[in-house]
Amino acid sequence: MNDVMMACTLANLKCTLMLQRGTFLDYATYILWHTSRLASRWIGRLIKEHYVILLFFLMLPIMLSRINVNPRSVLWSDAEGYYQYLPSLFIIKDVHKLPPGSVWPYYNDKGEYVDKYTCGVAIFEFPFFLAAYTLSPIYGFDRMDYFNPLYCKSVAICGLLVTFLGLFFLRKVLLRMVSPAITFWVLISVLMGTNLFHYATREMSIAHVFNFFLFSFFIYLLPGWLKNPGRSNSLVLGAVLGWVILIRPTNSILAILLLGYDVYSLQALRARVHFLIYHARAVVWMIPGAFLFFLPQLLYWKEMTGSWLYYSYTDEGFKYWNQPKIAAVLFDVQNGLFLYSPLVLLMVAGLILGLIKRNFQAPVMLLIFSVMTYVFASWWAWWFGGAFGHRCYVEYYALLAIPLAGLYQFASTILKPPYRCAFFSLIIYLMIFSVRLSYLYTSIGGPWDGPDWRWNWEKYTWVLSHFV
């Protein structure tokens, strides 16, 4: 503000001199030039500080254009399962009478459909559902049809907004470690260079983007808790962790960050263990926060099954625990992580660099990445259905963004200009590759799932032929 006032004062002095020596045209020209200069500075500062918000409004029409062809697809299969709690409570008004819809059904002893998905995503969607419920008659839709386009688009906007809330908090996390420029490159890489783009703009109503936000929020809050593990901080951190676990129980691995965040040696690990023991009361205070989000789910299970705890996936499980399909999870054509999101290889490179330099949370992030890869590779459907790439890693990009930032900082400071230019050109290419592949996934109808889609050069070249 002081800079602007000083600039205006100088402009007035100069204009006074010009009026004494020149013409009114000179005065007007100078005012226009100076105004445009101030405006460009203001716009530049706005973009620099609020580009995540601007990106959201840029992505909003892109997302809507991708779902407008078939809005019902937003609430299909898994997405419908997460959503069903809302219409069962507010439209059908009886959880016992909920039809399974497009979800693979499971039934209780009375023959009633039991939703195998938990209600964590529905909590996010609740205000958007209410908005669609209120506005449906105004826009000519039947509010009792809980799959009308307004419900579907409201839920889609919810998913996109939550994605960018995740980027918003991830930006705050990264700015504690690297420069604003590196932070920008990391955020745009995570969004555009991985399958997060697809799950933000096309399949945004399943669990992963919601957990991406919660992961980002958790690592944003964690340093504050480690400095001041008080009751209120513990309740909030516990609530976030509980919400994460409610949505996908396997993501309870996130709790390891309490033990391993900012830990780079055995001595530091012992100190953290002593810290957690000393503040055991604060750790216990996380439990009520977590329980707050579990309570609705416990009530539903009790109502539908007669038990407070219920394994809703029944006969699905980790059948490959002793023969994990790790290579397939990472490299198989059927949703292999690196094949569909090759930029993740740079995240792995960042982990290796961080281990060598002992920075950017590399030890604990590598542990989490390794454990979860084993968990995913042990599941009976290690490819996790008709997904775009390996969808279960989407939320973990919030964690892997930290070692990626370390790699980008190393490249920007150590590499000579020609190599630096080549490195960031590669990043841009990988972003284009990911976005283009996402559009191909939803447009050309290739064999993206099933036993017939296996790696061979014919199918590989078939996909590449559609890139141009």
N, C-alpha and C positions, 0 to 999 in steps of 0.2 A: 504494500500500500504506500509506504514512504517513497519507494522508487517511482511509482506512478505519479505521486504528487510533485516530486522533484522534476520529473520529465515534463509535466504540464507547466510548471513554473518556468522552466527553460524555454518551452515552446512559446509561452506568452511574451517573454523577453525578446525572443527572436522575431516573433510576429510584430511586436511594437517597432523594432528596428526596420523591419521590412516595410511597414506602413509608412515610416518616415522617409524611406529611400526608394520604395518601389510602388507597385500597383496592387490593387485589390486582388487581381488574378494571382500574383505571387503569393499573397497571403492565403488564398483559398487552396492553392496547390500544395503549399507547405502543410496546412492543416490536414488535408486529405492524406498526404504521405505519412504524416506522423500518426494519424488515427489508424491507418492500415498497419503501421508497424506495431502499435500497441495491441491491435486486434490479433495480429499474427502471433505475438508473444503470448497473449491470453489463450488463444486456441491451442498453441503448442503445449502450454502448461496443463491445460484441460486434458489433452490427449495423453500426456505423460503420466498424469496422476490418476486418471479415471478411464484408461483404455479398456479395462475389464467391463465396465458398464457399457461403453460404446460398442465393444465386441458383442455383448449380449443383444443389443438392439440390431446389430448387423446380422446376427445368427437367427434372430426371431423369424424374419420372413423366409430365410433358407429352410428352417425347420418346418414352418407351416406349408411351404411348397412341397416338401417331401412327404407330408402326411395327408395333404388335401386329396390325393388320388383315392385313398381309402382310409378315412379317419378311424374306422372301427379297428384297424390293425394296431392302433395305439394300445388298445385294451384287449389283447388276444393272448391266449396261452398263459405263460407265467405272469404277464402283466395283469391279466384279468384276475388271476388268483390273488395277487396283492391288493387289488382294488375292491374285491367282492365284499369286504367288510362294510364298506360305506353304503352301497345300496341295500344290503341285508338289514342294516340298522335304521336307515332313514327313508327307504322307499318300500321294501318288502316288509320291514319292521318285524321280522321273525327269522332268526338265524337258522332255524330248523327247516325253513322252506326255501332256502337258497338253491337255485339250480346250478349245476356244475359249469354250464356254458362250454367254453373251448378248453377248459382245464381237464387234464387226465384225472378222473374222479376217484376218490376214496370214500368209503362209507362206514358209518358206525354200526353197532349191533342192531340198531333199529332201522337200518337201511337208509339213513339220512346222509346226505352229502356233507363231508367234513373238509373244510379248506385246509390243504396241507401247507399253504404259505402263511407266514405270520403277518401281523397287522402293522409292522413298523413303517412300511412304505405308505400305507393308508393314512397314517398320522400326518405325514407330509402332505398328502393329497387332500386332506379333509377341507381346508379353507377353499381350495379351488373347486372341489365338489359342491360345496355350499353355494359358491358364486354361480356355478352352472345351474344348480337346482333353482336358484332365485331368478336367473335371467332366462331360463328356457322358455317360459310362456311369452316373454317380451319379444323374443326372436322367432316365435312361431314353432317351437319344439315342444314335444310332450315331455314334461319333467319326469313322468313315470317311466319313460324309456331311458334307462340309465346308460345306454350306449349311443344316445343321439350325438350328432357331431359336436355339440357344445360341450358335453361331458368329456368327450375324447380330446378335444383341443385344449380344454382347461387343464386336464391331466398332463398333456404334452407340454404346455407352458410351464407347469409346475416342475417337470423334470428338467427342462432347459434352464429355468431360473436357479434350481438347486445346483446344477452343474456349475454355473457361474458364481454362485455363492462359494462353492468349493475353490474355484480359481481365485476369488477375492481373498479368502483366508490363506490360501497357498502363497499368494503374492506377499502377504504380510510376513509369512514364515521365511520366505526366501530373502526378503529385504533385510532381515537380520544378519544375513550371511554374505550376500553378494550385492553388486551394484544394481541400480535400476535397469540398466541395459541388459545385463545378464539375466535378471529376473524376467524381463520381457521375453527374451529368447526362450527361456525354459517354459514359461506359460504357454506361449504360442506353439512350441514343440509338443507339449503334452496334449494340448487341445487338438491340433491339426495333424500331428505326426503319429498318433496312435488311434486305436479303435474307440477312444473316448469321443472323438468327433461323431462317429456313427451312433453311439449310444446317447449322445446329447441331442442329435438332430433327427434320429429315425426311430430308435427303440429306447426312448428315454423313460419309459414307465415301468421298467423292471428295476431290480434292486441296485444296480451297480453305480449309477450316477448319484444316488442318494447316499450310499456309503462313501463315495468319493468326497462328497461334502463333509460327512462326519469324520472321515480320516483327516482331512485338511483342518477341520475345526479342532480336532483332538491334538494334533501336533502344534497348533497355534496356542492352545491353552496349556500344554504340558510344561513348558519352561516356567510359566508363572506359578504353577502348582509346586514345582520343584524348589522354587525360591520361597514360596509361602504356602505350605500345605495345610491351610486352615480349613475350617468346616465348610464354608460356602464354596471355596474352590474345589473341595473334594466332592461335594454334592453335584456340582456342575460337571466336573470331569467324569464322575461315575455315571451321570445321566447320559452323557455322550457315548461312553463305552457301552452302557446297557442298551442303548438304541442300536448301536452297531451290531451287537451280539444278537439282539432280537431279530434284526433283518436277516442276517446270515450268521448262524452260530460259529461257523468255522473262522470267522473274522475275529474271534476272541484272541487270536494271536497278537492283535494290536496292543494288548495289555503288557506284552514284553517290553514295550517302549518305556514303561515305568522303571524297568530294571536296566535297560541298555541305552537310553538316550544320553548322549554326551559321554559315553563310556568307551575308552580306547585301550584300556589295560586291565590286568587282573587286579591291580591295586585299586583302580577306580571302581571296578565291579564290586570289590569287597566294601568299599566306602558306600556305594549305593545300597547294598544289602543292609548295612548298618543304619543308613538313613531311613530306609523303609521300616526297619524294625523299630527304630526310635520313634517314628511317626506312624506307628501301627494304628493308632486311633483315627488319624486322618484317612488312612487307607480303608478302614472299616466304614467310615462315613460315606465312601463311594457307593456302598451297597444300597442304602435307601434311594439314592439318585437313580441307580440302575433299576431297582425294583419298580419305580414309578412307571417306567415304560413297559415292564413285563406284566404288570397287573391286568391290563385289558386282555392280553393273550391268555393268561392263566384262567381268567373268568370264562373265556370262550371255550378253552379245552375242557374245563369242568362242566360247562353246560352241555357240550356236544358228546363228550366221552365218559364223563363221570370221574375223570382223573385230573388232578391239578397239573401234572406233567404228562406230556404225550409226544411220542416220536411220530410225527405226522407223515414221514416219508416211508413208513412201514417196511416194505421189502427192498427198498433202495438203500445202498450202503457202499462201503469202501471195499469192494471185492478184490481190488488189486493192491491191497496194502503190502503184500509180500512180493509182488511183482509190479511195482509202479511203472506206469507208462510215461516216464519222464521225457524221453526223446520225442515221443509222439506229441506230448503237450507243448513242447517247445518248437518242433520242426515239422510236424505232420501237416499235410495239405488240409486235413480235416480240422481246421481252426487252430493250427499251430501258432503259438505266440509270435515268434520271430518272423514267420512267413507273412503274416498279415499286418504286423506292426514292427517292421525292421528297426525303427528308431529305438526300440527298447534295447537293442544291442548296445547303443550308446549309454543307456542307463547302466547296463552291466559293466561297460568300460569305466563308467564313473565309480561304480562300486570297487572295482579293482584298484583304480587310482586312489580312492579314498582309503582303502586298506593300507596301501603303501605309505601314504602321507598322514594317515591317522586323523582324518577330518571328515566333515560332511556326513556324519552319522553312518559311515560305511559298515562297521561291524554289525550293528543291530539290524540295519536294513538288509544286509546280505543274509543274516540269520532268518529274518522274516521271509524273504524271497525264497530261500531254499526250503524252509519248512512248508510254505504254502504250495510250492511246486510239487513237493511230495504228496501233500494232501490232495491237490487237484488230480495228480496222476494216479491216485489210489481209488478215486471215485469210479463207480461202475460205468458211467458215461463220461470218460475223461475229457471228451471234446465238448461236453455240456450243450448238446443239442444243436439245433439250427441257429447257431450264433455267427456273428461276424468276428472272426479271430477268437482268441480265447478270452471270453468276456469276464471271467472271474478275476483277471488281473487289473481291470479298469480302476477299481478303488485304490489299488496299490501304487498306481502312478503318482498319487499324492505323496507317497513316501519316497519312491524312486526318483522323484523330481529333485530331491535334495542332492544325492550324488551326481545327478545329471548336471546340476548347477556347478558342482565342483569341476566336472569335466569341461564345461563351457568356459569357466573362469580360467582354467589351465590353458585351454586353447587360445583364448583371447590375449593372454599375457606372455605365453612362452613361444607360440608359433610365430614365424615371420609372416609379414603381410600376405605374400602369395599363398602360403599354406593355410593361413587363417581364412582367407577368402574361399579357398577350396573347401575347407571344413564346413563353413556356414552355408556354402552353396549345396553341399551334400545334405545338410539339414533341410534346406528348402525343398530339395528334390524328394526327400523322404516324406515331407508333409504333403506334397502334391500326390505322391504315390498312394498314401493312406486315404486321402479324400477321394481320389479317383476310384480306388478299389471299393470304397464304401458305396459310391454311386453304382458301380458295376454290380455289386452284390444285390442291390434292390431293383436293377433294371434288366439284366440279361438273363436272369433266371437259371444260373448255372447249378451244377450238382454240388451245392455247398455243404450238404449233410448226407449221411448214409454210407453204407458199406461200399458203394460203387465209386465214391469220390476218394481216390487214393493217388499218391504222387506218381505222375509220369509226365514225360516231356510233351506228349500230345495235348494233355489238358493244361499244362503250364503255358504252352505257346497259344492255346486257345484263349486263355484269360488275357495274356499280353496283347493279343491281336485286337482287343477291344479298347486298349488304352488310348489310341490315337483318335 
